[in-house]
Amino acid sequence: MRVLAVALLATACGGITDGNTDGGVDSSAPWSAVCPESRPTEGASCSHESLDCEYGCNDVVVCSGGKWAGAVLLGQDTLCDAGPNPSSCPSALSAITPNATCTNVGATCIFALGVCACDSPADPTPDASASWFCGPEPGCPMPRPRIGSACTQANLTCDYQTCGNSVTCTNNVWQPAFAGCGG
């Protein structure tokens, strides 16, 4: 059975949204038009091949080979239960200049309007100094939308600045995006 490897992280367990960017959530409507309302049992049949659905903090299932399977999680889980920002983070997102040099390598700072990570760049410039990488991009919801929830802007990819924590709008549903780490 083919199981997709995905890296999924929420900006906070309680911060996963249903994808509705205006903040309003219709509690009478199902959270997804394609994912089951409740987490399916692994091995139960499914009909949307390669569809990923999220049922809480890092609890993701994928439809693979006509059956639901647990998704393999890769990357970090530091944003799932993030708690307060580290003391090395500024008090506001506006105090961080994206791409500016930073000294608190590994710090991830979560704000209402975005996430910034102080990270050393990867290849081809591994010897460069650490810099602030911030996201998501304009037009992306914050916090990260729940995998499997509705979206409307086809092919919009949103990076939430933690290794593997990106989503893309595919067929009107937020799905994992395979992006690099640290900007």
C-alpha positions as a Python dict, from the first residue, in 0.01 Angstrom:
ca = {
    (1, 'M'): (0, 0, 0),
    (2, 'R'): (130, 342, -93),
    (3, 'V'): (139, 588, 196),
    (4, 'L'): (223, 950, 131),
    (5, 'A'): (490, 1099, 349),
    (6, 'V'): (386, 1441, 465),
    (7, 'A'): (511, 1692, 709),
    (8, 'L'): (225, 1859, 880),
    (9, 'L'): (245, 2096, 1165),
    (10, 'A'): (-13, 2331, 1304),
    (11, 'T'): (79, 2672, 1430),
    (12, 'A'): (-94, 2554, 1746),
    (13, 'C'): (-318, 2256, 1807),
    (14, 'G'): (-611, 2483, 1877),
    (15, 'G'): (-502, 2714, 1596),
    (16, 'I'): (-585, 2490, 1303),
    (17, 'T'): (-858, 2667, 1110),
    (18, 'D'): (-1119, 2530, 878),
    (19, 'G'): (-970, 2736, 595),
    (20, 'N'): (-1228, 3016, 620),
    (21, 'T'): (-1014, 3329, 604),
    (22, 'D'): (-1279, 3572, 730),
    (23, 'G'): (-1268, 3417, 1077),
    (24, 'G'): (-1631, 3307, 1065),
    (25, 'V'): (-1700, 2940, 1110),
    (26, 'D'): (-2043, 2799, 1031),
    (27, 'S'): (-2071, 2532, 1298),
    (28, 'S'): (-2368, 2371, 1120),
    (29, 'A'): (-2166, 2309, 802),
    (30, 'P'): (-1925, 2016, 774),
    (31, 'W'): (-1560, 2117, 807),
    (32, 'S'): (-1474, 1957, 471),
    (33, 'A'): (-1661, 1871, 153),
    (34, 'V'): (-1429, 1573, 85),
    (35, 'C'): (-1295, 1448, 420),
    (36, 'P'): (-1508, 1246, 663),
    (37, 'E'): (-1647, 1451, 953),
    (38, 'S'): (-1474, 1222, 1205),
    (39, 'R'): (-1136, 1054, 1174),
    (40, 'P'): (-1181, 735, 971),
    (41, 'T'): (-1051, 403, 1099),
    (42, 'E'): (-725, 303, 936),
    (43, 'G'): (-801, 35, 677),
    (44, 'A'): (-1155, 163, 609),
    (45, 'S'): (-1232, 218, 241),
    (46, 'C'): (-1198, 560, 78),
    (47, 'S'): (-1257, 696, -271),
    (48, 'H'): (-1045, 1015, -303),
    (49, 'E'): (-701, 871, -380),
    (50, 'S'): (-407, 1070, -233),
    (51, 'L'): (-638, 1292, -25),
    (52, 'D'): (-493, 1396, 312),
    (53, 'C'): (-729, 1486, 600),
    (54, 'E'): (-634, 1632, 939),
    (55, 'Y'): (-812, 1550, 1264),
    (56, 'G'): (-615, 1745, 1521),
    (57, 'C'): (-259, 1827, 1601),
    (58, 'N'): (-42, 1616, 1365),
    (59, 'D'): (-319, 1356, 1330),
    (60, 'V'): (-336, 1309, 953),
    (61, 'V'): (-475, 1026, 744),
    (62, 'V'): (-432, 970, 371),
    (63, 'C'): (-647, 782, 121),
    (64, 'S'): (-403, 538, -37),
    (65, 'G'): (-485, 230, -239),
    (66, 'G'): (-856, 275, -165),
    (67, 'K'): (-801, 260, 213),
    (68, 'W'): (-738, 516, 487),
    (69, 'A'): (-388, 501, 635),
    (70, 'G'): (-198, 710, 886),
    (71, 'A'): (27, 961, 712),
    (72, 'V'): (398, 944, 785),
    (73, 'L'): (499, 1265, 956),
    (74, 'L'): (834, 1418, 873),
    (75, 'G'): (1000, 1734, 996),
    (76, 'Q'): (953, 1917, 1322),
    (77, 'D'): (659, 1931, 1556),
    (78, 'T'): (765, 2247, 1739),
    (79, 'L'): (460, 2448, 1635),
    (80, 'C'): (203, 2193, 1735),
    (81, 'D'): (216, 2272, 2105),
    (82, 'A'): (413, 2591, 2070),
    (83, 'G'): (316, 2768, 2391),
    (84, 'P'): (450, 3120, 2439),
    (85, 'N'): (724, 3254, 2214),
    (86, 'P'): (1080, 3213, 2343),
    (87, 'S'): (1225, 3516, 2522),
    (88, 'S'): (1457, 3571, 2224),
    (89, 'C'): (1154, 3662, 2007),
    (90, 'P'): (1050, 4024, 1977),
    (91, 'S'): (708, 4115, 2115),
    (92, 'A'): (561, 4193, 1772),
    (93, 'L'): (593, 4065, 1416),
    (94, 'S'): (661, 4421, 1299),
    (95, 'A'): (990, 4414, 1495),
    (96, 'I'): (1130, 4144, 1263),
    (97, 'T'): (1274, 4235, 926),
    (98, 'P'): (1249, 3936, 691),
    (99, 'N'): (1590, 3823, 559),
    (100, 'A'): (1772, 4032, 824),
    (101, 'T'): (2051, 3862, 1015),
    (102, 'C'): (1949, 3699, 1342),
    (103, 'T'): (2146, 3534, 1622),
    (104, 'N'): (1887, 3313, 1793),
    (105, 'V'): (1918, 3023, 1544),
    (106, 'G'): (1632, 2778, 1582),
    (107, 'A'): (1391, 3028, 1737),
    (108, 'T'): (1041, 3023, 1591),
    (109, 'C'): (821, 3320, 1674),
    (110, 'I'): (446, 3291, 1623),
    (111, 'F'): (225, 3598, 1594),
    (112, 'A'): (-140, 3651, 1500),
    (113, 'L'): (-43, 3760, 1148),
    (114, 'G'): (255, 3536, 1076),
    (115, 'V'): (538, 3306, 1177),
    (116, 'C'): (909, 3386, 1162),
    (117, 'A'): (1200, 3148, 1209),
    (118, 'C'): (1565, 3235, 1265),
    (119, 'D'): (1740, 2980, 1050),
    (120, 'S'): (2067, 2917, 873),
    (121, 'P'): (2018, 2885, 498),
    (122, 'A'): (2060, 2549, 336),
    (123, 'D'): (2251, 2472, 18),
    (124, 'P'): (2384, 2639, -191),
    (125, 'T'): (2496, 2889, 78),
    (126, 'P'): (2541, 2681, 396),
    (127, 'D'): (2807, 2917, 535),
    (128, 'A'): (2590, 3228, 519),
    (129, 'S'): (2473, 3383, 846),
    (130, 'A'): (2134, 3301, 994),
    (131, 'S'): (1841, 3512, 880),
    (132, 'W'): (1475, 3565, 960),
    (133, 'F'): (1239, 3374, 729),
    (134, 'C'): (876, 3483, 767),
    (135, 'G'): (544, 3368, 632),
    (136, 'P'): (286, 3301, 524),
    (137, 'E'): (272, 3492, 199),
    (138, 'P'): (11, 3766, 138),
    (139, 'G'): (-332, 3614, 73),
    (140, 'C'): (-263, 3308, 290),
    (141, 'P'): (-468, 3235, 601),
    (142, 'M'): (-314, 3251, 947),
    (143, 'P'): (-303, 3021, 1134),
    (144, 'R'): (-242, 2737, 891),
    (145, 'P'): (-570, 2592, 759),
    (146, 'R'): (-671, 2239, 846),
    (147, 'I'): (-557, 1986, 584),
    (148, 'G'): (-868, 1880, 391),
    (149, 'S'): (-1064, 2203, 445),
    (150, 'A'): (-1196, 2417, 159),
    (151, 'C'): (-994, 2677, -29),
    (152, 'T'): (-1071, 2886, -334),
    (153, 'Q'): (-746, 3015, -486),
    (154, 'A'): (-613, 2733, -706),
    (155, 'N'): (-243, 2654, -668),
    (156, 'L'): (-191, 2904, -383),
    (157, 'T'): (94, 2771, -170),
    (158, 'C'): (141, 2901, 182),
    (159, 'D'): (462, 2845, 381),
    (160, 'Y'): (438, 2866, 760),
    (161, 'Q'): (818, 2874, 807),
    (162, 'T'): (878, 2546, 983),
    (163, 'C'): (1031, 2250, 807),
    (164, 'G'): (759, 2089, 599),
    (165, 'N'): (481, 2318, 722),
    (166, 'S'): (339, 2429, 389),
    (167, 'V'): (0, 2382, 227),
    (168, 'T'): (-133, 2432, -124),
    (169, 'C'): (-484, 2479, -259),
    (170, 'T'): (-541, 2176, -482),
    (171, 'N'): (-885, 2104, -632),
    (172, 'N'): (-1042, 2349, -381),
    (173, 'V'): (-897, 2161, -82),
    (174, 'W'): (-591, 2250, 134),
    (175, 'Q'): (-332, 1974, 95),
    (176, 'P'): (29, 1934, 213),
    (177, 'A'): (289, 2108, -2),
    (178, 'F'): (638, 1969, -15),
    (179, 'A'): (854, 2274, 47),
    (180, 'G'): (1203, 2321, 179),
    (181, 'C'): (1298, 2417, 530),
    (182, 'G'): (1366, 2769, 656),
    (183, 'G'): (1253, 2989, 370),
}
